[in-house]
Amino acid sequence: MARPERNTVDYFPFICEDGKKMFYLEEKYGNDGFATFLKILRELAKTDYHYLDLSKNITKMFLSAKCKISKDLLGEIIQDLVDLEKFDRVLWEDNTI
């Protein structure tokens, strides 16, 4: 009997060496930047098809609470992640995904 198809992951590799992008986030936001990026990755890993629809206020409220930062700071960090090409610009700017 075949297993049902999954669109989530239980874990993902995390490179121990900091690159320029992670260095920038940590310099600008301190541990909030580093922790927020990791917590977003964890949420993406367990979400079907690995995307978060932040156009819904409740989703943004949940994610900011999970990251222990304000919604405004979450938006700033995500915008920097888009500018750093860690997240897709078109999906973020057109759909807040």
ChimeraX commands (.cxc) that place a marker at each C-alpha (Angstrom):
marker #1 position 0.00,0.00,0.00 radius 0.5
marker #1 position 1.47,3.35,-1.04 radius 0.5
marker #1 position 1.87,6.24,1.34 radius 0.5
marker #1 position -0.26,9.31,0.68 radius 0.5
marker #1 position 1.60,12.11,-1.08 radius 0.5
marker #1 position 2.88,14.84,1.26 radius 0.5
marker #1 position 3.58,18.47,0.43 radius 0.5
marker #1 position 5.43,19.28,3.65 radius 0.5
marker #1 position 8.80,18.35,5.12 radius 0.5
marker #1 position 9.85,17.25,8.59 radius 0.5
marker #1 position 13.26,18.91,8.45 radius 0.5
marker #1 position 15.52,20.95,6.19 radius 0.5
marker #1 position 19.30,21.35,6.04 radius 0.5
marker #1 position 20.73,24.43,7.68 radius 0.5
marker #1 position 24.18,25.58,6.60 radius 0.5
marker #1 position 26.34,26.42,9.62 radius 0.5
marker #1 position 28.43,29.01,7.76 radius 0.5
marker #1 position 26.77,32.45,7.76 radius 0.5
marker #1 position 26.57,34.07,4.37 radius 0.5
marker #1 position 26.30,37.78,3.56 radius 0.5
marker #1 position 22.51,37.70,3.68 radius 0.5
marker #1 position 22.28,36.17,7.14 radius 0.5
marker #1 position 25.06,38.48,8.35 radius 0.5
marker #1 position 23.07,41.50,7.12 radius 0.5
marker #1 position 19.85,40.35,8.81 radius 0.5
marker #1 position 21.58,39.76,12.10 radius 0.5
marker #1 position 23.47,43.06,11.95 radius 0.5
marker #1 position 20.32,45.05,11.18 radius 0.5
marker #1 position 17.82,43.27,13.46 radius 0.5
marker #1 position 19.99,41.39,15.96 radius 0.5
marker #1 position 18.66,38.03,17.09 radius 0.5
marker #1 position 15.17,39.06,15.95 radius 0.5
marker #1 position 16.33,38.91,12.32 radius 0.5
marker #1 position 18.05,35.55,12.69 radius 0.5
marker #1 position 15.26,33.96,14.73 radius 0.5
marker #1 position 12.50,35.34,12.51 radius 0.5
marker #1 position 14.13,33.95,9.37 radius 0.5
marker #1 position 14.47,30.50,10.97 radius 0.5
marker #1 position 10.93,30.54,12.32 radius 0.5
marker #1 position 9.58,31.54,8.90 radius 0.5
marker #1 position 11.52,28.63,7.36 radius 0.5
marker #1 position 10.03,26.27,9.95 radius 0.5
marker #1 position 6.51,27.49,9.20 radius 0.5
marker #1 position 7.14,27.12,5.46 radius 0.5
marker #1 position 8.42,23.58,5.96 radius 0.5
marker #1 position 5.22,22.39,7.59 radius 0.5
marker #1 position 2.83,24.31,5.32 radius 0.5
marker #1 position 1.37,22.61,2.24 radius 0.5
marker #1 position 3.37,23.59,-0.83 radius 0.5
marker #1 position 5.65,25.77,1.35 radius 0.5
marker #1 position 4.01,29.18,1.16 radius 0.5
marker #1 position 2.42,31.50,3.70 radius 0.5
marker #1 position -0.40,33.79,2.66 radius 0.5
marker #1 position 0.23,36.90,4.75 radius 0.5
marker #1 position -2.50,38.90,3.02 radius 0.5
marker #1 position -4.76,37.67,5.83 radius 0.5
marker #1 position -4.26,39.69,8.98 radius 0.5
marker #1 position -4.77,36.69,11.25 radius 0.5
marker #1 position -1.92,34.81,9.56 radius 0.5
marker #1 position 0.36,37.81,9.97 radius 0.5
marker #1 position -0.72,38.14,13.62 radius 0.5
marker #1 position 0.04,34.46,14.26 radius 0.5
marker #1 position 3.44,34.59,12.56 radius 0.5
marker #1 position 4.51,37.77,14.33 radius 0.5
marker #1 position 3.44,36.26,17.67 radius 0.5
marker #1 position 5.32,33.06,16.84 radius 0.5
marker #1 position 8.43,35.15,16.06 radius 0.5
marker #1 position 7.82,37.35,19.14 radius 0.5
marker #1 position 8.03,40.58,17.13 radius 0.5
marker #1 position 5.54,43.21,15.96 radius 0.5
marker #1 position 3.67,42.87,12.67 radius 0.5
marker #1 position 5.50,45.95,11.40 radius 0.5
marker #1 position 8.92,44.48,12.18 radius 0.5
marker #1 position 7.87,41.19,10.57 radius 0.5
marker #1 position 6.97,43.12,7.42 radius 0.5
marker #1 position 10.33,44.90,7.42 radius 0.5
marker #1 position 12.27,41.65,7.82 radius 0.5
marker #1 position 10.29,39.94,5.08 radius 0.5
marker #1 position 10.83,42.90,2.76 radius 0.5
marker #1 position 14.57,42.65,3.40 radius 0.5
marker #1 position 14.41,38.90,2.68 radius 0.5
marker #1 position 12.70,39.72,-0.61 radius 0.5
marker #1 position 15.34,42.35,-1.42 radius 0.5
marker #1 position 18.05,39.79,-0.53 radius 0.5
marker #1 position 16.37,37.35,-2.97 radius 0.5
marker #1 position 15.60,34.77,-0.29 radius 0.5
marker #1 position 11.86,35.09,-1.05 radius 0.5
marker #1 position 10.12,35.60,-4.38 radius 0.5
marker #1 position 9.54,39.29,-5.14 radius 0.5
marker #1 position 6.52,38.79,-7.44 radius 0.5
marker #1 position 4.68,36.54,-5.00 radius 0.5
marker #1 position 5.30,38.97,-2.14 radius 0.5
marker #1 position 4.54,42.24,-3.95 radius 0.5
marker #1 position 1.54,40.96,-5.93 radius 0.5
marker #1 position -0.02,38.55,-3.44 radius 0.5
marker #1 position 1.66,39.00,-0.03 radius 0.5
marker #1 position 2.78,35.36,-0.21 radius 0.5
marker link #1:1,2 radius 0.2
marker link #1:2,3 radius 0.2
marker link #1:3,4 radius 0.2
marker link #1:4,5 radius 0.2
marker link #1:5,6 radius 0.2
marker link #1:6,7 radius 0.2
marker link #1:7,8 radius 0.2
marker link #1:8,9 radius 0.2
marker link #1:9,10 radius 0.2
marker link #1:10,11 radius 0.2
marker link #1:11,12 radius 0.2
marker link #1:12,13 radius 0.2
marker link #1:13,14 radius 0.2
marker link #1:14,15 radius 0.2
marker link #1:15,16 radius 0.2
marker link #1:16,17 radius 0.2
marker link #1:17,18 radius 0.2
marker link #1:18,19 radius 0.2
marker link #1:19,20 radius 0.2
marker link #1:20,21 radius 0.2
marker link #1:21,22 radius 0.2
marker link #1:22,23 radius 0.2
marker link #1:23,24 radius 0.2
marker link #1:24,25 radius 0.2
marker link #1:25,26 radius 0.2
marker link #1:26,27 radius 0.2
marker link #1:27,28 radius 0.2
marker link #1:28,29 radius 0.2
marker link #1:29,30 radius 0.2
marker link #1:30,31 radius 0.2
marker link #1:31,32 radius 0.2
marker link #1:32,33 radius 0.2
marker link #1:33,34 radius 0.2
marker link #1:34,35 radius 0.2
marker link #1:35,36 radius 0.2
marker link #1:36,37 radius 0.2
marker link #1:37,38 radius 0.2
marker link #1:38,39 radius 0.2
marker link #1:39,40 radius 0.2
marker link #1:40,41 radius 0.2
marker link #1:41,42 radius 0.2
marker link #1:42,43 radius 0.2
marker link #1:43,44 radius 0.2
marker link #1:44,45 radius 0.2
marker link #1:45,46 radius 0.2
marker link #1:46,47 radius 0.2
marker link #1:47,48 radius 0.2
marker link #1:48,49 radius 0.2
marker link #1:49,50 radius 0.2
marker link #1:50,51 radius 0.2
marker link #1:51,52 radius 0.2
marker link #1:52,53 radius 0.2
marker link #1:53,54 radius 0.2
marker link #1:54,55 radius 0.2
marker link #1:55,56 radius 0.2
marker link #1:56,57 radius 0.2
marker link #1:57,58 radius 0.2
marker link #1:58,59 radius 0.2
marker link #1:59,60 radius 0.2
marker link #1:60,61 radius 0.2
marker link #1:61,62 radius 0.2
marker link #1:62,63 radius 0.2
marker link #1:63,64 radius 0.2
marker link #1:64,65 radius 0.2
marker link #1:65,66 radius 0.2
marker link #1:66,67 radius 0.2
marker link #1:67,68 radius 0.2
marker link #1:68,69 radius 0.2
marker link #1:69,70 radius 0.2
marker link #1:70,71 radius 0.2
marker link #1:71,72 radius 0.2
marker link #1:72,73 radius 0.2
marker link #1:73,74 radius 0.2
marker link #1:74,75 radius 0.2
marker link #1:75,76 radius 0.2
marker link #1:76,77 radius 0.2
marker link #1:77,78 radius 0.2
marker link #1:78,79 radius 0.2
marker link #1:79,80 radius 0.2
marker link #1:80,81 radius 0.2
marker link #1:81,82 radius 0.2
marker link #1:82,83 radius 0.2
marker link #1:83,84 radius 0.2
marker link #1:84,85 radius 0.2
marker link #1:85,86 radius 0.2
marker link #1:86,87 radius 0.2
marker link #1:87,88 radius 0.2
marker link #1:88,89 radius 0.2
marker link #1:89,90 radius 0.2
marker link #1:90,91 radius 0.2
marker link #1:91,92 radius 0.2
marker link #1:92,93 radius 0.2
marker link #1:93,94 radius 0.2
marker link #1:94,95 radius 0.2
marker link #1:95,96 radius 0.2
marker link #1:96,97 radius 0.2
view
